[in-house]
Amino acid sequence: MTTGLIPGGQPPDPRPTGGLPHQRREPVGPAAQHVENRSRSSVITARAAASFEPVGRSVASARSFVRDTLQGWGFADIVDDAVVLTSELVTNAVVHAGTSADVLCLRSDEGVRIEVADRYPEREIPLQGAAVNMGSPDREGGRGLQLCAALAGRWGVEYTPTHKTVWFQLDLPARVVGTRAAGPALPADLLPLADGRVRVAVIQIDRSGHITAWNEDAEELFGYPAEQVTGKPLTDLAAWPHTPGTSTGIAEALRLSRWEGSYGIRAANGRVTPVYASHLRVRDTGGEPSTVCLLVRDHERAVLQTPLRVPASDTSTGSEAQSTDPFEVFIGSPAPDDLDGLLQRTVERARDMLDGDSAFLLLATDDETELEVRASTGLPSARQRFARVPVEAGPGRYGSARMPAVHDDLTAVSGAVPLLNGTGMRSVVTVPLKVEGRLTGSLGVAAEAPGRYSNEEALRLQFAADRIALAVESARLGELERLRRGSLSFLVEASDLLAGTLDRDQTLALMAQMTVPTLATWCAVYTIADQASEPYLSYVLHEDEELIDGIKSLLSKVPPPDPVPTPGARVWTAPAEVAHQAALRSSMRSLGLSGGPTHQVTPGIGPTLATAGAVGGETVVLPLVARNRVIGMLTLGKPTDEHFRQEILELAEDLSRRAALALDNARLYSERTAISQSLQRSLLPPELPDIEGVEVEVIYRAAGEGNEVGGDFYDVFPIRDGAYGFAIGDVCGTGPNAAAVTGLARHALRLLAREGLSGPTVLERLNSAILDEGARSRFLTLLYGEMRPQEDGSAELKVVCAGHPLPLRLRQDGTVEPAAEPQPLLGVIEDLELYEQTVTLDPGDVLLCVTDGVTERREGPRMLGDDGLADVLTTCTGLTAGAVAARIMRAVERFASDAPSDDMAILAMRVPGLHKD
């Protein structure tokens, strides 16, 4: 059943039009059936459609869609009613019915029709009659139909098996015949100037951006005949302004339904002619979209420029009058969402308002001592952006940025406005931006001619500044909050990365990589070894890797910055000065010229022009201070004519503090590791002796990170008359105290054994020496023996095993047996009585000695143990001493998946026997 339909006859054109960017093709299938049944009495000239998911935020998205669509069509008078009705109908669909909603906007010569469809056709059908009770206005649902009845000229509900559609039509308010917008009557001397004949160039552009029509006025203005430019892209002729904050390009502007603005056309004589243009998107008789461009000379813009429309409600009186937002009047609607876009729109509107040649806007830093250029038009933006000037600059009453100022001729007051030095601007008017009496910025408009501005223009510009000051400050605070959140995330990530390594070189690389290109274009890190050392250039990085060597060469010839511990960034001018001088000398030599600057540059620098440009901007130095000592400097640089923002410098200062601590920790760790490794090496024998008739192999693995000292030790050394001593031991614990006992044991064994003492006597005296250490003493398990090779190819061993894992003997037939008996360990009792045992190794036999790190290797509840070690050793028959030690170590490592938690030492000795010729 269908109610409230408009009868009549012309079917809508199914082809999509080139309207707003968010328009899409018409739906097909059931979603298109109700489109064909709409009003047939009016011609549809534009349509836009969108679908919204069944979530609460879709209501706001639908309101924005309808508002943008109608404003783009120029129907601002009915936007509010359309948005209210759409909001209620979409709420019914996505919130109450719980389905997606399809919104379709149709423009015709009678008005605007909007349809909202959902997928809940089973709901109650409101029969339309003379008296329809739709319930209380306080009901949660159903208010959309009440509002349709109250606000819409016509409305209705359509049902299909799959959809329910509610539509309404809003008629355009009647306007005075022949009047769309009008301005006040002006005296003749205030009317805009124009040439004797105003020429309006009419250019038509097809959907691909190529010129299809070119009238006589266009030929007269730009010097091209029609046949020369027809078929060429407009982009070949247009000089589009690429200023900061201007995101719309010419290709995007040609696709908009309507656009007005300024740009340039390159004329036949090669010069750029500034023009003011009005674009209108239309369809030809074949339905193809095209754009009609009307262009006049820029100083004749009043011919085409559309005045700001004042809503009809502003002309009413009494209680019906509504106040106009002064911000919207000045900045235009819709206002840009981002700070850069808002600032750029502000300077462009200010320049147009005072008919200036350039305009600029500066924002105050947090301490309000400096103003930072954030937007400009008509000035070299690459040089001016983020430049800083002091708040108090210049002499006289024009010197303060806190008050409006008018400069009739800048050449008469040198340095009054430092920003305009060298730009050719002669007269300027500047006004402050203030919020609650606090200076937040400065807005200025300048002209190339002197005496262009008076106090009246300053008053007009001040009114504009007052209108946008609060919005700019709000956007600036929003940007600052985003920057602070981003800075916090950056510092957290940087801290994690710096904490993840204790390697000095990797820390230096991380410092540079985190600053380039996020904070600076190039970076150099100087390090200071100690207080008596000069800063040393340790690392250089540039976002262009091809420039790193050139910058490194230049900085290596420049004296390093002074290691001042004062926190904060300070400017360092030496690299830029030397780079510029050397580049100038190099350029003059390449041109065959002599002379150049009188300042003598250190020979051998020779940077290229690219290197000079990379280092020619602002360079700052931040001290790296850790534990009240300057350990280096972090140097950040920008290319030519660029400056650092205050927020970036503050972020770099926070990073430098974290980086300094990380670098110092890496230094301390490296020193500690070097000391530990040096001490560990001193506790182990420098090399194994070459024993005739006996193969000896040792494998040592330290478990501590960085090979910490302590733990296990081994030794093999000559004693006298062909006899050799061997030992393998394990001190309880690790660290310096254990290392002290280890050093005592290894050196005491050599001294006592070479005195001719027997094995038991040597260990008894070593036990007394360990007990004399008192609180620093440690338990010590030790296997000590003396070995003497025999003439028959065997070897005689005398062994004492003091609390150590028993040595194992592997015979040629594969049998394994202990080669000694257990005795008390050292460092426990004073009166220690030990004895030695004699073992003979026959040719082919192997003696295996290990520390408890081998036998106590664990995997969960399992442990390798003495039996497991013996089982592995039975598989080593016929192997050399080196192969036996390697197989044992491999079996121990494979026994568990985790890394070993204890030191391990393996000593294998094998008697190969006599070789017969």
Summary of the structure (lengths in Angstrom):
residues: 917
radius of gyration: 44.6
end to end distance: 117.2
largest distance: 132.6
contacts: 2860
relative contact order: 0.04
helix: 35%
strand: 26%
